[in-house]
Amino acid sequence: MIKKVTIVSLLVCSMTLQGFTDTKEDVGVITVASESEAKTLTHSPMPVSVIEMEKFHGRNISLNEILKRVAGVKVMQQGGLGSKSTIAIQGLQGKRVQIFLDGRPLNSPDGSFGINDIPVQLIERIEVYKGVVPAKFGGDALGGAVNVVTIEPQGSYVDMTYSGGSYGTHRGTFVLKKKFEDLNIVTGIGGFYSEAANDYVMASPYVEGLKIKRDHDDYKVSAIGSSTTIKERWFDEISIELVHLESEKEIQGIQSAIKEAKTQSSVNIAALQFEKDKFFNDNLEFVYTFIYLNSESNYIDKAKTCYNFDGSVRPCPGKGGETTGILHDSKDKQEDFRQDLNLHYMVNNDHAMNFHIDSQYSKLKPEDALASQSLGYDIGAFPSQKRNTVASLGLESSLLNNKLINDMGIKSYHYDYKITTQARAFIGEPPQSHNDGNEFGYYESIRYEPIKDLFLKASYEHAFRLPHSEEVFGDGVSIISSPNLTPEEADNFNLGFLYDTYDFYGLPWLKAEVNFFYRDLQNMIKLEHSFLTSSYVNLGRVEVQGFEVELHADLNEHWYIYGNYTNQSLKDKQKIRKGTVSTPSPTYNHDIPNVPKQYGNLGLEYKTLGLFRSDALFKLFWESNWADEYYYGWELSRYQDRKIESQFTHTAGFEYSFKDDSYIVSFEVRNVTDEDITDVFNYPLMGRTYHLNLRYNWFEN
């Protein structure tokens, strides 16, 4: 059965895995009972990495930090908590990587709530799909997907966590849940709050010798939610969920000082879900979800006096404001209606079919009186609308006593956009454009086990990514609408070898994996800049190829080690640049900039029972992350030096828990050697930082 699906599930389903399983984990040895679902996924035909989150529940750590440890995954950040970050899976990044929460798209309509805002204490596991994404998810992932699976314990419980760190970082989470056994009703409330000053000092990437304190980089996000689940009434479960989120982020100046500009957003979400295992037939599972999202995003830049980093006054650009040369006080409103249906039918013991359809309707109504006055036209004169529907049909087969598993399927993509054209020179009512179309994709994944615990995998997918709201709608000011955008298209190939076994020549557990990948991305959507505005266009073709190697092992009952290495090459394959005049591309067959070719991780953990108390568990850990140097611009000459230098950073810490993990305290130091690190050019990151985490949880069956 597919688990609960909305953002609220994060707020009302927090509990450690140990809190509701009967099997006690042996120190240093992975318990099969607690990992059966994760192992099933790992051994499936698709290339997928599964991260068990129980080991991170006691730590002050974000999902971005955890994802950095996965082979083939690179997370690039522009600053501290709340700053823009990009996830890349095997070279393809950004919107080409779909983020799911319990199998459903995560992101709020305006992008204000993302994967890094989810408290790790509320998550059971993370599934990273590299290439083919299962039909049961639907969606339009192109380069892979990250599925965050929340914990769903039984009984009543309380869970509270506080985390504190360097540069004014504070995070708190609480969950209260009550089970009314006689009524078959479970209800709960929960929430989280995070804030960070991010006020570290960095070297200016523009002025040699200039030190900049990031004094306008505050970030705050909060969420509150409630959930009620009614069991065994017409359906196995009927769930009603409500959530409210708010965020505020100051805009930090890098090239010039910014003192006032900031963004704000609020999101309201309501969800209704029906689940039934035997739906008109003993072999048919049914899950239907309806989600309504209402959001308002505010871009505020009303400064009439601008400053340099030394405090002296400078002329504001254009007509005012610190960022775009236009004053802003936007109140952009967006509504989303999402429907999701999943049917899973067991034909027999060896074959199953899965049908999934996901439909989204988005409506944008921009409003910015200050910007409209500056531009001379009402940017909110007419709203824009977008409809996306993705339908998937998959056939899962198990043959030769489960030695051969095959998963194949087809996907249908439909899009329909009605977009108000934003033309500054237009007098009167701006016209509306209509763009619609259909695409057809398919995939095949196969896994063969020639000998016990050795798995050979191969997969291919022809996939599409439908343009996102912000790409087709624009923002009405600096980014204009793009009504003629077409979906991105890609052919993805993977070939892998996995060996996963227990009791390997004295080692309690060993997992070794090698994966080769190839991607051919066409109609790539890029943000293209002109003199006054920017817009998203279909421009470009990229070829990706590479391999990754990964190793995990329990050395004995106390020691665990892991390591991985990724080698990838991304080439520009667009021979002709399209435009008013088509010209040969000077970057054809060159390496795509701002993407590392090599990176890897290494980690070591020690744990033991009985320190100071018989029920205590103590852990020490060391983790290292390495990335080779890479160009941040096109390498058009061998004499250029526009590089991001190679980086080698380390994290060390400890965790202490007792009373069956009811009380947990942990402390860690990141970037132990205080290296200068940069993921994205012009955005230096923090040096050495310190992080503390305190957690308490209580439950009853």
Secondary structure by P-SEA (a helix, b strand, c coil): cccccccccccccccccccccccccccccccccccaaaaaaaacccbbbbbbccccccccccaaaaaaacccbbbbbccccccbbbbbccccccccbbbbccccccccccccccccccccccccbbbbbccccccccccccccbbbbbbbbbbcccbbbbbbbbbccbbbbbbbbbbbbbcccccccccccbbbbbccccccccccccccccccccbbbbbbbbbbbbbbccccccbbbbbbbcccbbbbbbbcccccccccccbbbbbbbbbbbbcccccccbbbbbbbbbbbbbbbbbbbcccccccccbbbbcccccccccccccccbbbbbbbbbbbbbbbcccccbbbbbbbbbbbbbbbbbbaaaaaaaccccccbbbbbbbbbbbbbbbbbcccccbbbbbbbbbbbbbbbccccccccccbbbbbbbbbbbbbcbbbbbbbccccbbbbbbcccccccccccccccccccbbbbccbbbbbbbbbbbbbbbbbcccccccbbbbbbbbbbbbbccccccccccccccccccbbbbbbbbbbbbbbcccccbbbbbcccccccccccccccccccccccccccccccccccccccbbbbbbcccccccbbbbbbbbbbbbccccccccccccccccccbbbbbbbbcccccccccccccccccccccccccccccbbbbcbbbbbbbbbbbbcc
